[in-house]
């Protein structure tokens, strides 16, 4: 049995979703989402900075999830808990 602690989760190959958008003033910013953690979003002024720094926020997010005893969906697992089409017809 694997000890699924913070270091375990930080070492996983998360599915990153990277993108670009504009802020309210029309300035570009770059973001990283993690497919397996829908509440996760990290933004920065450059894509390099976003890639460089998102793991700090990921660490904090995972710490809170572990402290709360939340179910953490790992890369490659499916979340069969919700069928969004049934919930939002």
C-alpha positions as CSV (number, residue, x, y, z in Angstrom):
1,X,0.0,0.0,0.0
2,X,1.3,3.4,-1.0
3,X,1.6,6.1,1.6
4,X,-0.4,8.8,-0.1
5,X,1.0,11.9,1.6
6,X,1.7,15.4,0.2
7,X,5.0,14.3,-1.4
8,X,3.2,11.4,-3.2
9,X,0.6,13.7,-4.7
10,X,3.2,16.4,-5.6
11,X,5.1,13.7,-7.6
12,X,2.2,12.8,-9.8
13,X,2.0,13.7,-13.5
14,X,-1.0,16.0,-13.3
15,X,-2.9,16.9,-16.5
16,X,-2.1,20.6,-17.1
17,X,-4.4,22.8,-19.1
18,X,-2.6,25.9,-20.2
19,X,-4.1,29.0,-21.7
20,X,-4.2,32.7,-22.2
21,X,-6.9,35.3,-21.5
22,X,-7.2,39.0,-21.0
23,X,-7.7,40.8,-17.7
24,X,-10.3,43.5,-17.2
25,X,-8.0,46.1,-18.6
26,X,-7.3,44.1,-21.7
27,X,-3.8,42.9,-20.7
28,X,-2.9,39.3,-21.4
29,X,-2.3,36.8,-18.6
30,X,-1.5,33.1,-18.7
31,X,-3.1,30.4,-16.6
32,X,-2.7,26.8,-15.7
33,X,-5.6,24.6,-14.6
34,X,-5.3,21.0,-13.5
35,X,-7.9,18.7,-15.0
36,X,-8.1,16.4,-12.0
37,X,-8.5,19.3,-9.5
38,X,-11.4,21.5,-11.0
39,X,-10.9,24.2,-8.3
40,X,-7.3,24.7,-9.2
41,X,-6.3,27.8,-11.2
42,X,-3.0,29.6,-11.3
43,X,-2.4,32.9,-13.2
44,X,0.8,34.8,-14.1
45,X,1.9,37.5,-16.6
46,X,4.0,35.1,-18.7
47,X,3.6,31.4,-19.6
48,X,7.1,30.8,-18.2
49,X,6.3,32.3,-14.9
50,X,3.0,30.3,-14.7
51,X,4.9,27.0,-15.4
52,X,7.6,28.0,-12.9
53,X,5.2,28.9,-10.0
54,X,2.0,26.8,-10.3
55,X,3.5,24.0,-8.1
56,X,3.6,26.3,-5.1
57,X,-0.2,26.8,-5.3
58,X,-0.6,23.1,-6.1
59,X,1.2,22.3,-2.8
60,X,-1.1,24.5,-0.8
61,X,-4.2,23.2,-2.6
62,X,-3.2,19.6,-1.9
63,X,-2.4,20.4,1.7
64,X,-5.9,21.8,2.3
65,X,-7.5,18.8,0.5
66,X,-5.6,16.3,2.6
67,X,-6.4,18.1,5.8
68,X,-10.1,18.1,4.9
69,X,-10.0,14.5,3.9
70,X,-11.2,15.3,0.4
71,X,-11.1,12.7,-2.3
72,X,-8.2,13.5,-4.6
73,X,-8.6,12.2,-8.2
74,X,-5.3,11.1,-9.5
75,X,-4.1,11.3,-13.1
76,X,-5.6,8.4,-15.0
77,X,-8.5,7.9,-12.6
78,X,-12.0,8.9,-13.6
79,X,-14.3,10.7,-11.2
80,X,-17.5,8.6,-11.4
81,X,-19.0,10.5,-8.5
82,X,-20.8,13.1,-10.7
83,X,-22.5,13.0,-14.0
84,X,-22.7,16.7,-14.8
85,X,-25.2,16.1,-17.7
86,X,-27.6,14.5,-15.3
87,X,-27.1,17.3,-12.7
88,X,-27.4,20.1,-15.3
89,X,-29.9,19.0,-18.0
